[in-house]
Structures are given as C-alpha cells and as structure tokens.
Amino acid sequence: MKASIVTKSVLALLIAAGVSACNQNKTDSKPAASTTAGTTAGTPEIVYINQDSLVSKYDYIKDMDKRLGDKGKAAQSDVQSRQQAIQREIAEYQKAAPTMPADQRQATEQRLQRKGQEFQQYQQNAGAQVQNDQLSEQTKLYEKLVEFTKAYAKEKGYKMVLTTQKGNTNVLFADPTLDVTADVVKRLNEAYAKEKK
C-alpha cells in the first residue's frame, strides 16, 4: 500500500525530531572527539531508519491508511448520492417545466438553485472534514514516532536517529550496519499490538 504524501512528509519530520531528541542525551562534560561516528564501547552514535520500510511494515500506518481510506470512500459515496438526488430532481423538473405555470417554474428553479448551493457547501465541508481527519491522524502518528524514537535512542545510547528513503538526496550512502529499521518496526508493531488489545 502506498503511503500518502502527507504520511511521507510527517515521517520526514522525524529527522528533525530525532536530532532534537537525541541531542537531549548529550552532556557538556564529554570531549568533542566522542561525537564522531561511534563510541568507545562500539555502539554507533548515529543510526537510521528506512522510511520506505517503516511505512510499508508498521501496522499502525497500515491501519491508519485503511481508516482514512474508509472515511474518504464513505464521504465520497455520500457526496455522490446527494449529487445524484439533485440531478434526478433537475431532470424531473426539466421534463415537467414546459407544462408548469410560470410562478411554479420560478419557485422550483429557485428551490433547485438553493439545493445546488447547499450541495456545494456540503461537498466543501465533507472535503474539509476528510482533510481534518488526515491531519489529526498524521499528528498522532508523528507524536507516536517521535516519542518512540526518543525512548529508543536513549535506551540504545544513540546521539542521532535519521530517516532515509529511496530517492532521498540528503543521504546518498549509509552503512547498512547502522540501519535499525527492522528492530524499530518490530518494537513499534509489538507496542501497537498491545495497544489494540
């Protein structure tokens, strides 16, 4: 399932959040040489998460995309149903118009015009509600991932957690030994499975 542009942009913000979260673990008493690629204990200070894998394997994102898709389809179906009802009324009016008295024709046209305007407003509101739902879900996802990344970095002793994705020009190469995606996805899915119970 392809993630939405919004999902990808929210996940891209993890770079900034990861850097910010991991910088909280630094202390001023450490010498500057200790902020290089690894620590003396052999634990790397900088690791990365493959965003494409996270999006495709994290069950929360799959469920979120399904929820948003279902809401979007329901809203679209409702809008189409209302539009078809108005179109039927217009077609019935057009058939009956030649035999209607002028005052009745004018009243019907005004009523149909009002209905058309109400429908346009309803359609705009429905679209706005879908966007609000998406924003709300994306915000929850972002907060969940930032919270997890902070705790994960602290537990593992990482100073920075980056994200990378195919086609991302910010990271041209990353050593595969620094890829913590599998462990992150496993832990996120375990935590999410517990939440769902």
N, CA and C of each residue as an Amber inpcrd file, in Angstrom:
protein
   591
   0.8580000  -1.1800000   0.0000000   0.0000000   0.0000000   0.0000000
   0.8930000   1.2280000   0.0000000   0.6840000   2.1230000  -0.9200000
   1.4950000   3.3270000  -0.9890000   1.0150000   4.3100000   0.0600000
   1.9730000   4.9490000   0.6930000   1.6140000   5.9350000   1.7140000
   1.3080000   7.2590000   1.0360000   0.4930000   8.0270000   1.6820000
   0.1370000   9.3270000   1.1310000   1.3220000  10.2810000   1.2360000
   1.2630000  11.3410000   0.4830000   2.3080000  12.3580000   0.5340000
   2.4020000  12.9240000   1.9360000   1.2590000  13.0780000   2.5710000
   1.2410000  13.6170000   3.9330000   1.9810000  12.6830000   4.8830000
   1.7560000  11.3690000   4.7460000   2.4360000  10.4000000   5.5940000
   3.9340000  10.5250000   5.4130000   4.3720000  10.6010000   4.1770000
   5.8030000  10.7030000   3.9150000   6.3760000  11.9900000   4.4760000
   5.6360000  13.0890000   4.3610000   6.1610000  14.3510000   4.8740000
   6.2280000  14.3360000   6.3950000   5.2590000  13.7070000   7.0500000
   5.2970000  13.6040000   8.5080000   6.4970000  12.7750000   8.9470000
   6.7170000  11.6820000   8.2400000   7.8500000  10.8360000   8.5950000
   9.1720000  11.5430000   8.3290000   9.2110000  12.3760000   7.3090000
  10.4330000  13.1300000   7.0200000  10.7700000  14.0690000   8.1760000
   9.7490000  14.5330000   8.8870000   9.9860000  15.4010000  10.0390000
  10.6920000  14.6650000  11.1760000  10.7090000  13.3350000  11.1090000
  11.4090000  12.5690000  12.1330000  12.8940000  12.8930000  12.1630000
  13.4390000  13.3150000  11.0380000  14.8510000  13.6780000  11.0230000
  15.0950000  14.7730000  12.0620000  14.3030000  15.8270000  11.9710000
  14.4620000  16.9310000  12.9140000  14.1520000  16.4890000  14.3390000
  13.0960000  15.7080000  14.4900000  12.7190000  15.2600000  15.8340000
  13.7710000  14.3370000  16.4140000  14.3020000  13.4520000  15.5750000
  15.3410000  12.5240000  16.0330000  16.5730000  13.2690000  16.4750000
  16.9830000  14.2520000  15.6910000  18.1500000  15.0470000  16.0500000
  17.8980000  15.7770000  17.3540000  16.7350000  16.3990000  17.4730000
  16.3930000  17.1420000  18.6790000  16.3330000  16.2250000  19.9010000
  15.6710000  15.0800000  19.7280000  15.5160000  14.1530000  20.8470000
  16.8510000  13.6090000  21.2920000  17.6760000  13.2720000  20.3120000
  18.9570000  12.6590000  20.6570000  19.9280000  13.6700000  21.2300000
  19.8070000  14.9200000  20.8380000  20.6810000  15.9480000  21.3870000
  20.4270000  16.1630000  22.8610000  19.2400000  15.7770000  23.3470000
  18.9400000  15.9100000  24.7740000  19.7800000  14.9490000  25.6040000
  20.3090000  13.8860000  24.9790000  21.1180000  12.9010000  25.6960000
  22.5540000  13.3530000  25.8630000  22.9810000  14.3960000  25.1710000
  24.3710000  14.8570000  25.2360000  24.6170000  15.5840000  26.5530000
  25.8530000  15.4760000  27.0240000  26.2580000  16.2730000  28.1910000
  27.4720000  17.0860000  27.7920000  27.6580000  18.2240000  28.4240000
  28.7660000  19.1110000  28.0940000  30.1010000  18.5650000  28.5720000
  30.1170000  17.6150000  29.4990000  31.3610000  17.1110000  30.0520000
  32.0770000  16.1510000  29.1110000  31.4390000  15.6910000  28.0580000
  32.0800000  14.7710000  27.1230000  33.0300000  15.5380000  26.2220000
  34.1740000  14.9650000  25.9040000  35.0840000  15.6360000  24.9850000
  34.5080000  15.6370000  23.5720000  34.9470000  16.5950000  22.7590000
  34.4270000  16.7510000  21.4010000  34.7050000  15.5210000  20.5440000
  35.7790000  14.8090000  20.7910000  36.1240000  13.6320000  19.9860000
  35.1020000  12.5190000  20.1260000  34.3210000  12.5200000  21.1930000
  33.3570000  11.4350000  21.4060000  32.1090000  11.5830000  20.5550000
  31.9730000  12.6720000  19.8300000  30.7860000  12.8630000  18.9950000
  31.0190000  12.4260000  17.5530000  32.0210000  11.6320000  17.3170000
  32.2700000  11.1210000  15.9700000  31.4040000   9.9160000  15.6980000
  31.7490000   9.1100000  14.7160000  30.8630000   8.0430000  14.2240000
  30.5220000   6.9670000  15.2490000  31.3130000   6.7060000  16.2280000
  30.9950000   5.6300000  17.1610000  31.5120000   5.9300000  18.5490000
  31.0900000   5.1460000  19.5210000  31.5510000   5.3370000  20.8890000
  32.6380000   4.3250000  21.1670000  33.2890000   4.4810000  22.2960000
  34.3630000   3.5610000  22.6570000  33.8370000   2.1620000  22.9050000
  32.5820000   2.0230000  23.2930000  32.0080000   0.7080000  23.5650000
  31.5930000  -0.0030000  22.2740000  31.7310000   0.6540000  21.1250000
  31.3790000   0.0260000  19.8540000  29.9510000   0.2850000  19.4090000
  29.1950000   1.0200000  20.1840000  27.8280000   1.3640000  19.7970000
  27.8810000   2.6020000  18.9150000  27.2830000   2.5480000  17.7340000
  27.2950000   3.7450000  16.8910000  26.4660000   4.8540000  17.5300000
  26.8570000   6.0970000  17.2750000  26.1060000   7.2260000  17.8130000
  25.0160000   7.6900000  16.8620000  25.1870000   7.3930000  15.5790000
  24.2260000   7.8080000  14.5680000  23.7110000   6.5600000  13.8580000
  22.4000000   6.4160000  13.8190000  21.7710000   5.2960000  13.1230000
  20.6560000   5.8550000  12.2390000  20.0760000   4.9920000  11.4380000
  18.9980000   5.4720000  10.5800000  17.8870000   4.4430000  10.4760000
  16.7260000   4.9540000  10.0970000  15.5360000   4.1330000   9.8650000
  15.1540000   4.3350000   8.4110000  14.9260000   3.2380000   7.7030000
  14.4810000   3.3160000   6.3130000  12.9950000   3.6500000   6.3180000
  12.6860000   4.8430000   5.8560000  11.3140000   5.3500000   5.8820000
  10.3790000   4.5020000   5.0200000  10.8430000   4.0580000   3.8550000
  10.0040000   3.2510000   2.9710000   9.5840000   1.9510000   3.6570000
  10.5420000   1.3100000   4.3430000  10.2260000   0.0700000   5.0550000
   9.2980000   0.3240000   6.2350000   9.5430000   1.4120000   6.9380000
   8.6860000   1.7540000   8.0750000   7.2460000   1.9430000   7.6190000
   7.0650000   2.6890000   6.5300000   5.7210000   2.9550000   6.0180000
   5.0370000   1.6630000   5.5820000   5.7760000   0.7710000   4.9590000
   5.1540000  -0.4480000   4.4270000   4.9750000  -1.5540000   5.4660000
   5.7190000  -1.4980000   6.5830000   5.6780000  -2.6110000   7.5380000
   5.0860000  -2.2750000   8.9060000   4.9130000  -1.0030000   9.2010000
   4.3780000  -0.6270000  10.5170000   2.8630000  -0.7740000  10.4750000
   2.3380000  -1.6630000  11.2930000   0.9110000  -1.9910000  11.2900000
   0.0250000  -0.7810000  11.6070000   0.4970000   0.1100000  12.4590000
  -0.2820000   1.3030000  12.7850000  -0.5400000   2.1250000  11.5240000
   0.4890000   2.2880000  10.6900000   0.3290000   3.0600000   9.4580000
  -0.6310000   2.3530000   8.5130000  -0.5340000   1.0340000   8.4280000
  -1.4630000   0.2740000   7.5820000  -2.9020000   0.4950000   8.0470000
  -3.1270000   0.3900000   9.3570000  -4.4760000   0.5860000   9.9070000
  -4.9420000   2.0320000   9.7250000  -4.0220000   2.9720000   9.9180000
  -4.3570000   4.3770000   9.7540000  -4.7780000   4.6600000   8.3090000
  -3.9950000   4.1430000   7.3630000  -4.3340000   4.3410000   5.9440000
  -5.6900000   3.7150000   5.6190000  -5.9820000   2.5660000   6.2140000
  -7.2740000   1.9100000   5.9750000  -8.4130000   2.7570000   6.5540000
  -8.2260000   3.2500000   7.7930000  -9.2460000   4.1130000   8.4130000
  -9.5150000   5.3450000   7.5610000  -8.4300000   5.9910000   7.1400000
  -8.5880000   7.1990000   6.3330000  -9.2120000   6.8760000   4.9790000
  -8.8170000   5.7550000   4.3920000  -9.3970000   5.3440000   3.1150000
 -10.8830000   5.0670000   3.2440000 -11.2570000   4.3770000   4.3240000
 -12.6790000   4.0700000   4.5480000 -13.4940000   5.3470000   4.7530000
 -12.9460000   6.2880000   5.5360000 -13.6490000   7.5510000   5.7600000
 -13.7770000   8.3300000   4.4580000 -12.7100000   8.3350000   3.6750000
 -12.7360000   9.0480000   2.4000000 -13.7560000   8.4500000   1.4360000
 -13.8050000   7.1160000   1.3790000 -14.7740000   6.4510000   0.4900000
 -16.2070000   6.7130000   0.9520000 -16.4310000   6.6750000   2.2640000
 -17.7730000   6.9300000   2.7900000 -18.2100000   8.3610000   2.4730000
 -17.2900000   9.3160000   2.6430000 -17.6170000  10.7130000   2.3420000
 -17.8910000  10.8870000   0.8510000 -17.0720000  10.2590000   0.0270000
 -17.2540000  10.3610000  -1.4210000 -18.5840000   9.7370000  -1.8430000
 -18.9110000   8.5960000  -1.2580000 -20.1650000   7.9190000  -1.5810000
 -21.3640000   8.7800000  -1.1840000 -21.2840000   9.3880000  -0.0040000
 -22.3660000  10.2560000   0.4750000 -22.5410000  11.4590000  -0.4480000
 -21.4310000  12.0870000  -0.8400000 -21.4860000  13.2500000  -1.7340000
 -22.0830000  12.8490000  -3.0780000 -21.6510000  11.7120000  -3.6140000
 -22.1780000  11.2470000  -4.9030000 -23.6720000  10.9660000  -4.8210000
 -24.0880000  10.3620000  -3.7130000 -25.5070000  10.0600000  -3.5230000
 -26.3400000  11.3450000  -3.5140000 -25.8740000  12.3490000  -2.8060000
 -26.5870000  13.6340000  -2.7400000 -26.5950000  14.3190000  -4.1210000
 -25.4700000  14.2250000  -4.8110000 -25.3820000  14.8280000  -6.1430000
 -26.3670000  14.1560000  -7.1060000 -26.4490000  12.8430000  -7.0540000
 -27.3760000  12.1160000  -7.9290000 -28.8240000  12.4760000  -7.6200000
 -29.1380000  12.6620000  -6.3440000 -30.5060000  13.0430000  -5.9660000
 -30.8670000  14.4060000  -6.5620000 -29.9320000  15.3430000  -6.4910000
 -30.1860000  16.6650000  -7.0630000 -30.3220000  16.5710000  -8.5790000
 -29.4640000  15.7720000  -9.2000000 -29.5380000  15.6120000 -10.6510000
 -30.8770000  15.0020000 -11.0820000 -31.3990000  14.0710000 -10.2820000
 -32.7170000  13.4790000 -10.5790000 -33.8090000  14.5460000 -10.5010000
 -33.7380000  15.3650000  -9.4520000 -34.7390000  16.4370000  -9.3100000
 -34.6810000  17.4130000 -10.4800000 -33.4710000  17.7410000 -10.9150000
 -33.3180000  18.6630000 -12.0500000 -33.8960000  18.0350000 -13.3170000
 -33.6160000  16.7510000 -13.5260000 -34.1340000  16.0560000 -14.7130000
 -35.6610000  16.0040000 -14.6900000 -36.2460000  15.7400000 -13.5090000
 -37.7130000  15.7060000 -13.3800000 -38.3000000  17.0880000 -13.6640000
 -37.6100000  18.1250000 -13.1480000 -38.0830000  19.4860000 -13.3890000
 -38.0440000  19.8080000 -14.8820000 -36.9360000  19.4400000 -15.5310000
 -36.8030000  19.7500000 -16.9630000 -37.8980000  19.0600000 -17.7950000
 -38.3030000  17.8740000 -17.3890000 -39.3950000  17.1770000 -18.0930000
 -40.7330000  17.8960000 -17.8770000 -40.9570000  18.3260000 -16.6280000
 -42.2480000  18.9150000 -16.2700000 -42.3350000  20.4110000 -16.5670000
 -41.2120000  21.0780000 -16.7530000 -41.1910000  22.5420000 -16.9070000
 -42.1050000  23.0740000 -18.0080000 -42.1440000  22.4430000 -19.1860000
 -42.9910000  23.0070000 -20.2450000 -44.4780000  23.0790000 -19.8740000
 -44.9400000  22.2130000 -19.0060000 -46.3610000  22.1970000 -18.6450000
 -46.6500000  22.9250000 -17.3290000 -45.6250000  23.4480000 -16.6740000
 -45.8030000  24.1180000 -15.3770000 -46.1850000  25.5800000 -15.5810000
 -46.9950000  26.1240000 -14.6840000 -47.2720000  27.5630000 -14.7090000
 -45.9800000  28.3280000 -14.3920000 -45.8840000  29.5440000 -14.8640000
 -44.6670000  30.3530000 -14.7180000 -44.2470000  30.5320000 -13.2640000
 -45.2020000  30.8000000 -12.3590000 -44.8510000  31.0120000 -10.9580000
 -44.3160000  29.7320000 -10.3120000 -44.8810000  28.5940000 -10.6700000
 -44.4050000  27.3120000 -10.1330000 -43.0150000  26.9930000 -10.6880000
 -42.8030000  27.3000000 -11.9550000 -41.4990000  27.0640000 -12.5820000
 -40.4360000  27.9130000 -11.8730000 -40.7520000  29.1780000 -11.6310000
 -39.8060000  30.0790000 -10.9670000 -39.4990000  29.6010000  -9.5400000
 -40.5200000  29.1960000  -8.8090000 -40.3190000  28.7070000  -7.4390000
 -39.4530000  27.4440000  -7.4360000 -39.7060000  26.5380000  -8.3960000
 -38.9330000  25.2940000  -8.4830000 -37.4770000  25.5950000  -8.8320000
 -37.2620000  26.5190000  -9.7570000 -35.8940000  26.8770000 -10.1410000
 -35.1350000  27.4710000  -8.9580000 -35.8140000  28.3210000  -8.1800000
 -35.1650000  28.9120000  -7.0090000 -34.8260000  27.8390000  -5.9700000
 -35.7760000  26.9110000  -5.7740000 -35.5410000  25.8160000  -4.8160000
 -34.3580000  24.9550000  -5.2620000 -34.2920000  24.6300000  -6.5490000
 -33.1960000  23.8010000  -7.0700000 -31.8640000  24.5560000  -7.0000000
 -31.9170000  25.8440000  -7.2160000 -30.6990000  26.6480000  -7.1140000
 -30.1700000  26.6360000  -5.6710000 -31.1010000  26.8010000  -4.6990000
 -30.7100000  26.7450000  -3.2820000 -30.1200000  25.3790000  -2.9470000
 -30.7810000  24.3170000  -3.4450000 -30.2750000  22.9650000  -3.1860000
 -28.8770000  22.7790000  -3.7670000 -28.6690000  23.3430000  -4.9610000
 -27.3470000  23.2610000  -5.5880000 -26.2920000  23.9630000  -4.7570000
 -26.6270000  25.1320000  -4.2270000 -25.6940000  25.8760000  -3.3790000
 -25.4280000  25.1310000  -2.0750000 -26.4840000  24.5630000  -1.4900000
 -26.3270000  23.7850000  -0.2570000 -25.4520000  22.5670000  -0.5020000
 -25.6450000  21.9450000  -1.6730000 -24.8280000  20.7760000  -2.0030000
 -23.3620000  21.1620000  -2.1390000 -23.0840000  22.2810000  -2.8040000
 -21.6900000  22.7160000  -2.9460000 -21.0530000  22.9680000  -1.5830000
 -21.8070000  23.5840000  -0.6860000 -21.2970000  23.8370000   0.6610000
 -21.0590000  22.5200000   1.3920000 -22.0050000  21.5920000   1.2590000
 -21.8610000  20.2850000   1.8980000 -20.6230000  19.5660000   1.3600000
 -20.4370000  19.6200000   0.0490000 -19.2840000  18.9660000  -0.5790000
 -17.9780000  19.5570000  -0.0520000 -17.9130000  20.8780000   0.0710000
 -16.7140000  21.5250000   0.6080000 -16.4750000  21.1220000   2.0620000
 -17.5490000  21.0820000   2.8480000 -17.4220000  20.6830000   4.2580000
 -16.9630000  19.2360000   4.3910000 -17.4970000  18.3700000   3.5340000
 -17.0970000  16.9600000   3.5720000 -15.6170000  16.8200000   3.2350000
 -15.1600000  17.5700000   2.2270000 -13.7400000  17.5400000   1.8710000
 -12.8690000  18.0700000   2.9990000 -13.3170000  19.1350000   3.6410000
 -12.5630000  19.7080000   4.7570000 -12.4960000  18.7310000   5.9260000
 -13.5920000  17.9950000   6.1730000 -13.6030000  17.0280000   7.2600000
 -12.6160000  15.8920000   6.9930000 -12.5610000  15.4370000   5.7440000
 -11.5980000  14.3860000   5.3840000 -10.1740000  14.8920000   5.6050000
  -9.8990000  16.1270000   5.1990000  -8.5670000  16.7030000   5.4130000
  -8.2500000  16.8410000   6.9060000  -9.2330000  17.2630000   7.6940000
  -9.0280000  17.3770000   9.1400000  -8.7310000  16.0180000   9.7630000
  -9.4510000  14.9900000   9.3040000  -9.2030000  13.6330000   9.8030000
  -7.7860000  13.1910000   9.4550000  -7.3540000  13.4930000   8.2390000
  -5.9980000  13.1270000   7.8190000  -4.9630000  13.8430000   8.6720000
  -5.1580000  15.1240000   8.8800000  -4.2250000  15.9030000   9.6920000
  -4.1650000  15.3730000  11.1170000  -5.3200000  15.0570000  11.6740000
  -5.3700000  14.5290000  13.0340000  -4.6240000  13.1940000  13.1300000
  -4.8580000  12.3150000  12.1750000  -4.1820000  11.0110000  12.1690000
  -2.6780000  11.1820000  11.9750000  -2.2720000  12.0940000  11.0940000
  -0.8520000  12.3290000  10.8430000  -0.1750000  12.8960000  12.0950000
  -0.8820000  13.7670000  12.7940000  -0.3290000  14.3270000  14.0260000
  -0.1230000  13.2350000  15.0660000  -1.1080000  12.3510000  15.2040000
  -0.9700000  11.2280000  16.1470000   0.2140000  10.3490000  15.7790000
   0.3410000  10.0600000  14.4790000   1.4500000   9.2280000  14.0050000
   2.7800000   9.9030000  14.3080000   2.8790000  11.1690000  13.9940000
   4.1190000  11.9100000  14.2370000   4.4960000  11.8650000  15.7240000
   3.5290000  12.1600000  16.5930000   3.8000000  12.1630000  18.0350000
   4.2110000  10.7800000  18.5250000   3.5460000   9.7650000  18.0160000
   3.8700000   8.3890000  18.3970000   5.3030000   8.0280000  17.9900000
   5.6890000   8.4030000  16.7660000   7.0280000   8.0730000  16.2800000
   8.1110000   8.8820000  16.9940000   7.8390000  10.1460000  17.2730000
   8.8170000  10.9640000  17.9890000   9.0240000  10.4190000  19.4000000
   7.9310000  10.0990000  20.0740000   8.0260000   9.5500000  21.4350000
   8.8250000   8.2440000  21.4340000   8.5160000   7.3700000  20.4780000
   9.2400000   6.1020000  20.3940000  10.7160000   6.3380000  20.1030000
  11.0170000   7.2260000  19.1520000  12.4020000   7.4690000  18.7540000
  13.2250000   8.0140000  19.9130000  12.6400000   8.9200000  20.6900000
  13.3510000   9.4570000  21.8530000  13.7240000   8.3410000  22.8270000
  12.7400000   7.5160000  23.1570000  12.9810000   6.4220000  24.1060000
  13.9710000   5.4090000  23.5310000  13.8280000   5.0970000  22.2720000
  14.7040000   4.1170000  21.6130000  16.1450000   4.6210000  21.5910000
  16.3400000   5.8850000  21.2290000  17.6790000   6.4630000  21.1810000
  18.3170000   6.4770000  22.5700000  17.5320000   6.8350000  23.5670000
  18.0560000   6.8700000  24.9400000  18.4590000   5.4780000  25.4000000
  17.5950000   4.5000000  25.1410000  17.8780000   3.1170000  25.5390000
  19.1450000   2.5750000  24.8750000  19.3090000   2.8710000  23.6080000
  20.4280000   2.3190000  22.8420000  21.6870000   3.1750000  22.9160000
  21.5680000   4.3930000  23.4340000  22.7280000   5.2770000  23.5250000
  23.0500000   5.9840000  22.2250000  22.0720000   6.1500000  21.3620000
  22.2960000   6.8380000  20.0850000  22.2170000   8.3400000  20.2930000
  23.0440000   9.0660000  19.5740000  23.0320000  10.5210000  19.6370000
  22.1490000  11.1130000  18.5460000  21.9260000  10.3480000  17.4740000
  21.1200000  10.8530000  16.3690000  20.4670000   9.6710000  15.6540000
  19.1860000   9.8320000  15.3430000  18.4540000   8.8450000  14.5580000
  17.9080000   9.5770000  13.3260000  18.3770000   9.1470000  12.1670000
  17.9600000   9.7670000  10.9130000  16.9630000   8.8760000  10.1960000
  16.2930000   9.4270000   9.2000000  15.4910000   8.6000000   8.3070000
  16.0740000   8.7300000   6.9160000  15.9400000   7.6750000   6.1550000
  16.3640000   7.6900000   4.7640000  15.2860000   7.0200000   3.9420000
  15.2470000   7.3470000   2.6750000  14.2810000   6.7130000   1.7940000
  14.8440000   6.7150000   0.3840000  14.3070000   5.8470000  -0.4330000
  14.7660000   5.7530000  -1.8100000  14.5170000   7.0930000  -2.5000000
  15.5370000   7.5790000  -3.1860000  15.4070000   8.8480000  -3.8830000
  15.6870000  10.0610000  -3.0200000  15.9880000   9.8580000  -1.7420000
  16.2850000  10.9730000  -0.8440000  17.7010000  11.4510000  -1.1230000
  17.8270000  12.6690000  -1.5900000  19.1440000  13.1870000  -1.9340000
  19.9330000  13.6500000  -0.7110000  19.3380000  13.6640000   0.4570000
  20.0510000  14.0740000   1.6630000  21.0000000  12.9940000   2.1530000
  20.6670000  11.7360000   1.9010000  21.5190000  10.6320000   2.3180000
  21.8630000   9.8250000   1.0680000  23.0700000  10.0150000   0.5740000
  23.4860000   9.2950000  -0.6300000  24.0090000   7.9080000  -0.3090000
  24.5880000   7.7350000   0.8860000  25.0640000   6.4290000   1.3050000
  24.9540000   6.3210000   2.8170000  24.5600000   5.1470000   3.2660000
  24.5400000   4.8620000   4.6990000  24.9740000   3.4150000   4.8810000
  25.8890000   3.1990000   5.7770000  26.3780000   1.8540000   6.0590000
  25.2180000   1.0040000   6.5720000  24.9700000  -0.1420000   5.9560000
  23.8450000  -0.9980000   6.3770000  23.9150000  -1.4320000   7.8450000
  25.0940000  -1.4090000   8.4410000  25.1770000  -1.7950000   9.8500000
  24.5520000  -0.7530000  10.7640000  24.3100000   0.4390000  10.2420000
  23.6770000   1.4960000  11.0330000  22.1660000   1.5130000  10.8580000
  21.6440000   0.5950000  10.0420000  20.2040000   0.5250000   9.7690000
  19.5080000  -0.2210000  10.9040000  18.6670000   0.4780000  11.6550000
  17.9570000  -0.1160000  12.7840000  16.4770000  -0.3220000  12.4590000
  16.1310000  -0.2450000  11.1800000  14.7270000  -0.3010000  10.7630000
  14.0220000  -1.5630000  11.2530000  14.6310000  -2.7120000  11.0480000
  13.9720000  -3.9740000  11.4140000  13.6360000  -4.0010000  12.9030000
  14.5690000  -3.5850000  13.7410000  14.3270000  -3.5800000  15.1810000
  13.2540000  -2.5580000  15.5450000  13.3060000  -1.3900000  14.9200000
  12.3210000  -0.3390000  15.1930000  10.9220000  -0.8090000  14.7980000
  10.7840000  -1.3540000  13.5870000   9.4710000  -1.8240000  13.1240000
   8.9550000  -2.9320000  14.0370000   9.8240000  -3.8560000  14.4180000
   9.4260000  -4.9580000  15.3090000   8.8920000  -4.4030000  16.6270000
   9.6150000  -3.4830000  17.2220000   9.1960000  -2.9190000  18.5110000
   7.9160000  -2.0800000  18.3800000   7.8340000  -1.2920000  17.3120000
   6.6270000  -0.4940000  17.1060000   5.4120000  -1.3910000  16.9320000
   5.5430000  -2.4500000  16.1540000   4.4200000  -3.3680000  15.9420000
   4.0490000  -4.1020000  17.2270000   5.0290000  -4.4730000  18.0300000
   4.7380000  -5.1190000  19.3150000   3.9720000  -4.1660000  20.2260000
   4.4240000  -2.9210000  20.2920000   3.7550000  -1.9250000  21.1420000
   2.3330000  -1.6570000  20.6300000   2.1840000  -1.5760000  19.3200000
   0.8720000  -1.3100000  18.7440000  -0.0770000  -2.4850000  18.9770000
   0.4390000  -3.7080000  18.8960000  -0.3890000  -4.8940000  19.1540000
  -0.9280000  -4.8600000  20.5840000  -0.1040000  -4.4050000  21.5260000
  -0.5470000  -4.3020000  22.9260000  -1.6190000  -3.2110000  23.0710000
  -1.4430000  -2.1020000  22.3490000  -2.4270000  -1.0010000  22.4040000
  -3.7910000  -1.4510000  21.8930000  -3.7820000  -2.2790000  20.8700000
  -5.0350000  -2.6950000  20.2370000  -5.8460000  -3.6330000  21.1070000
  -5.2030000  -4.2940000  22.0510000  -5.9100000  -5.2660000  22.9050000
  -6.8390000  -4.5790000  23.8690000
